[in-house]
Amino acid sequence: MTRGVAIVTGAGRGVGRATAERLARDGYVVVTGVRDLDRAREEYGKQPGIQLVQLDVTNQTHIDDAVALAEDFAGGPIDVLVNNAGHAMMGAQENGSLDAARAMFETNLWGAAAMVQAVVPAMREAGRGTVVTVSSIGARLTNPLIGFYHGSKYALSAFSEALAAEVGHFGVRVIMIEPGMINTDFPKATVLGDDITNPQSPYAPLFADLRAGFGAWRERDDASTAESCAAVIGDAIAMDHPPMRIVVGDDAVELDGYIKGSKDDEEFQGHLREFLGLDWPPVPPRA
Ligand SMILES: NC(=O)c1ccc[n+]([C@@H]2O[C@H](COP(=O)([O-])OP(=O)(O)OC[C@H]3O[C@@H](n4cnc5c(N)ncnc54)[C@H](OP(=O)(O)O)[C@@H]3O)[C@@H](O)[C@H]2O)c1
């Protein structure tokens, strides 16, 4: 007897893989979306409940095929969608590659939206289902040189909040996950623009500062792991009444405190700069 059918995107590694494995252990049949099927077959081996499919969320045919397969397993609408696929890019706002930014939005925002549009109509008609959005605490704060990524996560969270308000009434639950740092291969997959890596760039000192700040953050003992984040996702799906937004990790809780507790932008920016140890001069106070 299965708990139902779930689809997880971006499950080749990291949070997606840990979530697929957690849901499979919980008794779901998990349509496990990966971009590289051969690599995934080798790395996953044979695990009960895991059904690997090729799923690049920028490819509508992959999406349609994966959802059709999942609905076949379910004999109707699926139970759970975990929109997890994502990557970051770093670049200055003034000259970061717009092509790289557009490609990132294709995955982080439009891929997630296309997955929602593929599964939610049937969930709504059935009056049940859960959509999990793996967003970020960075959907509610911004760091310099990462503005395009933050923009994609802000947009993803706006999409998800509106979705929650639209479909909650029909019995479809939307859960937004907002982790801080998760120790995965995410930094390796981050696209870095020449505009900031070139030592001649006016932003090179800021880039060096940020790298050091993120390096130190990753060393903090309150950073999450793929498994701890997947545990939060699995536990939330299992709840009768999950909260709409779940902040994951003590680091993210600390940042959430600054978002909610700062009296103005200046104080908030001060907390962020201190959190990352940025030496870059702050925005001058305005009259
Ligand atoms: N790591 C962090 O600190 C952190 C913090 C907050 C939020 N997040 C969010 O958590 C999610 C998972 O990140 P992670 O830390 O597990 O990173 P990760 O280890 O880099 O894993 C990302 C996964 O997404 C897949 N992916 C990328 N583009 C895709 C596309 N177009 N279609 C389908 N899959 C795609 C990758 O596929 P391949 O395996 O084929 O490369 C990879 O399996 C992301 O949405 C990220 O924004 C991460």
The ligand as a Tripos MOL2 file, in Angstrom:
@<TRIPOS>MOLECULE
LIG
   48    52     1     0     0
SMALL
NO_CHARGES

@<TRIPOS>ATOM
      1 N1         22.4100   25.0750   -1.3060 N.am      1 LIG1
      2 C1         21.9380   26.1530   -0.7220 C.2       1 LIG1
      3 O1         22.6250   26.8110    0.0840 O.2       1 LIG1
      4 C2         20.5010   26.5770   -0.9650 C.ar      1 LIG1
      5 C3         19.9560   27.5460   -0.1140 C.ar      1 LIG1
      6 C4         18.6380   27.9450   -0.3070 C.ar      1 LIG1
      7 C5         17.8910   27.3870   -1.3290 C.ar      1 LIG1
      8 N2         18.4500   26.4600   -2.1530 N.ar      1 LIG1
      9 C6         17.6220   25.8920   -3.2220 C.3       1 LIG1
     10 O2         17.5120   24.4980   -3.0370 O.3       1 LIG1
     11 C7         17.2990   23.8610   -4.2950 C.3       1 LIG1
     12 C8         18.2230   22.6690   -4.4080 C.3       1 LIG1
     13 O3         19.5540   23.1110   -4.3840 O.3       1 LIG1
     14 P1         20.7720   22.1910   -3.9030 P.3       1 LIG1
     15 O4         21.4440   22.9100   -2.7860 O.co2     1 LIG1
     16 O5         20.3400   20.7840   -3.7100 O.co2     1 LIG1
     17 O6         21.7180   22.3460   -5.1930 O.3       1 LIG1
     18 P2         22.4330   21.2910   -6.1440 P.3       1 LIG1
     19 O7         23.1500   20.2500   -5.3530 O.co2     1 LIG1
     20 O8         23.2160   22.1200   -7.1090 O.co2     1 LIG1
     21 O9         21.2150   20.5640   -6.8910 O.3       1 LIG1
     22 C9         20.4300   21.2290   -7.8240 C.3       1 LIG1
     23 C10        19.7280   20.2010   -8.6890 C.3       1 LIG1
     24 O10        18.8860   20.9230   -9.6030 O.3       1 LIG1
     25 C11        19.0490   20.3230  -10.8740 C.3       1 LIG1
     26 N3         18.7190   21.2510  -11.9590 N.ar      1 LIG1
     27 C12        19.3120   22.4300  -12.2980 C.ar      1 LIG1
     28 N4         18.7080   22.9450  -13.3800 N.ar      1 LIG1
     29 C13        17.7090   22.0840  -13.7180 C.ar      1 LIG1
     30 C14        16.7370   22.0550  -14.7380 C.ar      1 LIG1
     31 N5         16.6580   23.0020  -15.6860 N.pl3     1 LIG1
     32 N6         15.8570   21.0200  -14.7650 N.ar      1 LIG1
     33 C15        15.9180   20.0400  -13.8620 C.ar      1 LIG1
     34 N7         16.8460   19.9950  -12.8790 N.ar      1 LIG1
     35 C16        17.7210   21.0010  -12.8240 C.ar      1 LIG1
     36 C17        20.4980   19.8810  -10.9320 C.3       1 LIG1
     37 O11        20.6000   18.8990  -11.9480 O.3       1 LIG1
     38 P3         21.9740   18.1720  -12.3530 P.3       1 LIG1
     39 O12        22.2200   17.1680  -11.2480 O.co2     1 LIG1
     40 O13        21.6810   17.5610  -13.6730 O.co2     1 LIG1
     41 O14        23.0240   19.2520  -12.4340 O.co2     1 LIG1
     42 C18        20.7020   19.3570   -9.5110 C.3       1 LIG1
     43 O15        20.3410   18.0060   -9.4090 O.3       1 LIG1
     44 C19        17.4980   24.9470   -5.3630 C.3       1 LIG1
     45 O16        16.2520   25.4070   -5.8300 O.3       1 LIG1
     46 C20        18.2090   26.0620   -4.6100 C.3       1 LIG1
     47 O17        17.9460   27.3370   -5.1520 O.3       1 LIG1
     48 C21        19.7350   26.0350   -1.9940 C.ar      1 LIG1
@<TRIPOS>BOND
     1     1     2 1
     2     2     3 2
     3     2     4 1
     4     4     5 ar
     5     4    48 ar
     6     5     6 ar
     7     6     7 ar
     8     7     8 ar
     9     8     9 1
    10     8    48 ar
    11     9    10 1
    12     9    46 1
    13    10    11 1
    14    11    12 1
    15    11    44 1
    16    12    13 1
    17    13    14 1
    18    14    15 2
    19    14    16 1
    20    14    17 1
    21    17    18 1
    22    18    19 2
    23    18    20 1
    24    18    21 1
    25    21    22 1
    26    22    23 1
    27    23    24 1
    28    23    42 1
    29    24    25 1
    30    25    26 1
    31    25    36 1
    32    26    27 ar
    33    26    35 ar
    34    27    28 ar
    35    28    29 ar
    36    29    30 ar
    37    29    35 ar
    38    30    31 1
    39    30    32 ar
    40    32    33 ar
    41    33    34 ar
    42    34    35 ar
    43    36    37 1
    44    36    42 1
    45    37    38 1
    46    38    39 2
    47    38    40 1
    48    38    41 1
    49    42    43 1
    50    44    45 1
    51    44    46 1
    52    46    47 1
@<TRIPOS>SUBSTRUCTURE
     1 LIG1         1 GROUP 0 **** ****
